[in-house]
Amino acid sequence: MRSLYIGLMTGTSLDGVDATLVDFSTSEPHVLGHITVDYPADLRSTFTELNSPGNNELHRAALAGNALARLYAQAVQQLLDQCGCTASQVQAIGAHGQTIRHQPHAWDGTGYTLQINQPALLAELSGIDVVADFRSRDIAAGGQGAPLVPPFHASVWGRIDATVAVLNWGGIANVSLLPRLAGAHTPPVLGFDCGPANTLLDQWCQRHTGQVYDAGGHWAASGQVHQGLLEQMLQEPFFARPAPKSTGRDLFHLDWLDQHLSNWPAIAPADVQATLAELTAISSAQAIAHHAMQTREVIVCGGGAYNLHLLARLQQNLERLLGQASGKVLVIPSDARGIPAQQVEAVAFAWLAWRHVLRQPASWPSVTGAHGARVLGALYPA
């Protein structure tokens, strides 16, 4: 019998909903279908505003949660129609929600994380059990609550013959470091956020070109890296913090960029884009090189995997930092390893829902720093 789950992902880039239908009845997850539903402009604007303190936040956040649940339900129905399935055949939906605050360990020692969501409404609209609120249990156990995907990456891409890095370039960049599998002697998997990715690139592109994102990285490739600005941004204390660590739009946003640009007012917009791309590439490469010098393969997922300029800059920085001859470090989109880059995180949330239903831990202390592995999420029955 098939074991069907739906994963829903809305990332920091605020571009839309990725939905996948996944079968977990075999040894490896099998993706049966995938769709993307774009965010309406007004909902994207609301979530952008909610990333910063503002007037009447609770009311606006509650209505945004309702709107997101309806968009999720629309995506679920379209996905089921595409795959020829019914709601009764799906065991659960994994719905992460839209993160608007992420403050682990802050303020009172525990901190908090906040994802706008309305899983009860989604369960009502879809007729399917919903698993949501994946981060808070890990934070309650002393962890960062993020990144959530390294255990999933290890389950599908761990190798016995090589150390693999999985680099997710969504709004924020995070990396999973999968050591060569050696039975009981395998070192722990590491995973952490390593800096900004598409969130700054997309926002800067929208401000100056009106385009939602820099397709293929062509605009960045047309500019020149400003070394002074790059070195100044790399002084951000987050980059030097030891793992486990996580971040988000709470830190890396346009105001953060504008503060750095105040010292360099004459830089051309294309040169700023080139510098932001280099910031993403070099901070990602440094994270891999610092923790896993023996890495031989880097699997890139998320929207950034389709940015050819970013991939080229990552390759060059890795070869410089790892000291390998050209070609020894293979940088590939996850498409080449069986899951298209834009689907990986949605599949991961289907996997997290599957683990929750089985009451199996899905967080690892080596990744988040929590006191122990935990079953993640809360169940909202249909």
Salt bridges, closest charged atoms under 4 A:
ASP18 OD1 - HIS34 NE2 3.18
GLU49 OE1 - ARG60 NH1 3.43
GLU57 OE2 - ARG101 NH2 2.79
ASP161 OD1 - ARG159 NE 2.89
ASP258 OD1 - ARG207 NH1 3.01
GLU278 OE1 - ARG313 NE 2.69
GLU297 OE1 - ARG159 NH1 3.08
GLU297 OE1 - ARG337 NH2 2.73
